[in-house]
């Protein structure tokens, strides 16, 4: 029981900065599972001009995501990149975000994801990317029951990311 509790505490920690305004970043990158709150937060950050002039939205052209489709196809005062990760998973997103950062010479990204997803996503992005990763947690608004329902998926994903498949 003590080990189980310790794992949960360890998994709930975000191993990088949780303040995206510590240092200006080259880009705002989005992990797309929670599309509503994450996209809103990412747009706010890139529009502020303090966190880079590029917004990266993996799977932004997915048919079931009209808000992202509009952003990916639009003409904005910031650069928008909408890659398709392969595999279509958090790890696949970390891999494609790292590849884009390397191609563009970025040294710092601000990662946007939902509060419950930030620990695992940051572990995976840091495994793939050698630069600085700041974390901007979008409020999922899930409440206690919603967080509990997400817990199993995140717990197993954290075991995979932190213990079983630690690399990119």
C-alpha positions as CSV (number, residue, x, y, z in Angstrom):
1,X,0.0,0.0,0.0
2,X,2.8,2.4,0.9
3,X,4.5,1.7,-2.5
4,X,1.2,2.4,-4.3
5,X,0.7,5.7,-2.6
6,X,4.4,6.7,-3.2
7,X,4.0,5.9,-6.9
8,X,0.9,8.1,-7.2
9,X,2.7,11.0,-5.5
10,X,5.7,10.5,-7.8
11,X,3.4,10.3,-10.9
12,X,1.6,13.5,-9.9
13,X,4.7,15.6,-10.0
14,X,5.6,17.6,-13.0
15,X,9.4,17.4,-13.4
16,X,9.8,20.7,-15.2
17,X,8.7,24.3,-14.8
18,X,5.0,24.8,-14.4
19,X,5.2,28.5,-15.1
20,X,5.3,29.2,-18.8
21,X,6.4,32.8,-18.4
22,X,9.7,32.0,-16.6
23,X,11.6,32.4,-19.9
24,X,10.2,33.2,-23.3
25,X,9.9,30.1,-25.5
26,X,10.3,29.5,-29.2
27,X,6.9,27.9,-29.6
28,X,3.7,26.8,-27.9
29,X,3.1,23.1,-28.4
30,X,-0.1,21.4,-27.7
31,X,-0.9,17.8,-26.6
32,X,-4.3,17.2,-28.1
33,X,-6.3,14.8,-25.9
34,X,-8.4,17.5,-24.1
35,X,-9.1,19.6,-27.1
36,X,-11.2,22.4,-25.7
37,X,-9.3,23.7,-22.7
38,X,-5.9,23.0,-24.1
39,X,-6.5,24.8,-27.4
40,X,-7.9,27.8,-25.6
41,X,-4.9,28.1,-23.3
42,X,-2.4,27.5,-26.2
43,X,-4.0,30.3,-28.2
44,X,-3.9,32.7,-25.3
45,X,-0.2,32.0,-24.8
46,X,0.8,32.4,-28.4
47,X,-1.4,35.5,-28.9
48,X,0.3,37.1,-25.9
49,X,3.5,37.2,-27.9
50,X,5.4,36.2,-24.7
51,X,5.7,32.5,-25.6
52,X,7.0,32.3,-29.2
53,X,5.4,33.0,-32.5
54,X,4.6,29.4,-33.5
55,X,1.7,27.3,-32.4
56,X,2.0,23.5,-33.0
57,X,-1.3,21.5,-33.0
58,X,-0.8,17.8,-33.6
59,X,-3.8,16.3,-35.5
60,X,-5.1,19.9,-36.0
61,X,-6.8,18.8,-39.3
62,X,-8.7,15.9,-37.6
63,X,-12.3,16.0,-38.9
64,X,-13.9,15.9,-35.5
65,X,-12.0,19.1,-34.4
66,X,-13.5,22.1,-36.2
67,X,-11.9,24.7,-34.0
68,X,-8.4,23.4,-34.7
69,X,-9.2,22.9,-38.4
70,X,-10.0,26.6,-38.6
71,X,-6.7,27.6,-36.9
72,X,-4.6,25.2,-39.0
73,X,-6.2,26.5,-42.3
74,X,-6.3,30.2,-41.2
75,X,-4.1,33.1,-41.8
76,X,-2.7,34.3,-38.5
77,X,-0.1,36.7,-37.2
78,X,1.7,33.7,-35.8
79,X,3.0,30.5,-37.5
80,X,0.8,27.4,-37.2
81,X,2.1,23.9,-37.7
82,X,-0.3,21.0,-37.7
83,X,1.6,17.7,-38.0
84,X,0.2,14.2,-37.9
85,X,1.9,12.1,-35.1
86,X,2.7,8.5,-35.8
87,X,1.8,6.7,-33.6
88,X,-1.3,8.8,-32.7
89,X,-0.5,8.8,-29.0
90,X,1.1,11.0,-26.3
91,X,4.4,9.4,-27.1
92,X,3.9,10.0,-30.8
93,X,3.1,13.6,-30.2
94,X,6.2,14.0,-28.1
95,X,8.2,12.5,-30.9
96,X,6.8,14.8,-33.6
97,X,7.1,17.9,-31.4
98,X,10.7,17.1,-30.8
99,X,11.4,16.5,-34.5
100,X,9.8,19.9,-35.4
101,X,11.8,21.6,-32.6
102,X,15.1,20.1,-33.9
103,X,14.3,21.0,-37.5
104,X,13.6,24.6,-36.5
105,X,16.4,25.0,-34.0
106,X,14.2,25.6,-31.0
107,X,15.8,25.6,-27.6
108,X,12.6,26.1,-25.5
109,X,9.0,25.0,-25.9
110,X,6.0,25.8,-23.8
111,X,3.9,22.6,-23.6
112,X,0.1,23.0,-23.1
113,X,-1.9,20.0,-21.8
114,X,-4.6,19.4,-19.3
115,X,-3.8,19.4,-15.6
116,X,-4.3,15.7,-15.1
117,X,-2.1,14.9,-18.2
118,X,0.8,17.3,-17.5
119,X,3.1,14.9,-15.5
120,X,3.1,12.1,-18.1
121,X,3.2,14.4,-21.2
122,X,6.2,16.3,-19.7
123,X,8.1,13.1,-19.0
124,X,7.6,12.0,-22.6
125,X,8.5,15.3,-24.1
126,X,11.6,15.6,-22.0
127,X,12.6,12.1,-23.1
128,X,12.5,13.2,-26.7
129,X,13.6,16.8,-26.5
130,X,16.9,18.1,-25.2
131,X,15.8,21.7,-24.8
132,X,13.8,23.5,-22.1
133,X,10.2,22.5,-21.6
134,X,7.9,24.8,-19.7
135,X,4.5,23.4,-18.7
136,X,1.2,25.3,-19.0
137,X,-1.6,23.3,-17.4
138,X,-5.0,23.9,-18.8
139,X,-7.7,23.5,-16.2
140,X,-9.7,20.4,-17.2
141,X,-12.6,21.3,-14.9
142,X,-13.1,17.6,-14.3
143,X,-13.6,17.7,-10.5
144,X,-12.9,14.8,-8.2
145,X,-15.0,12.2,-10.0
146,X,-13.7,13.2,-13.5
147,X,-10.1,13.0,-12.2
148,X,-10.7,9.6,-10.7
149,X,-12.0,8.3,-14.0
150,X,-8.8,9.5,-15.8
151,X,-6.6,8.2,-13.0
152,X,-6.4,4.6,-14.3
153,X,-5.3,5.6,-17.8
154,X,-2.7,8.2,-16.5
155,X,-1.4,5.8,-13.8
156,X,-0.8,3.0,-16.3
157,X,0.7,5.5,-18.8
158,X,3.0,6.9,-16.2
159,X,4.2,3.4,-15.4
160,X,5.0,2.9,-19.0
161,X,6.7,6.3,-19.5
162,X,8.7,6.4,-16.2
163,X,9.5,2.7,-15.7
164,X,8.9,0.4,-18.7
165,X,9.6,2.5,-21.8
166,X,11.7,5.4,-20.5
167,X,13.1,6.5,-23.8
168,X,11.6,8.6,-26.5
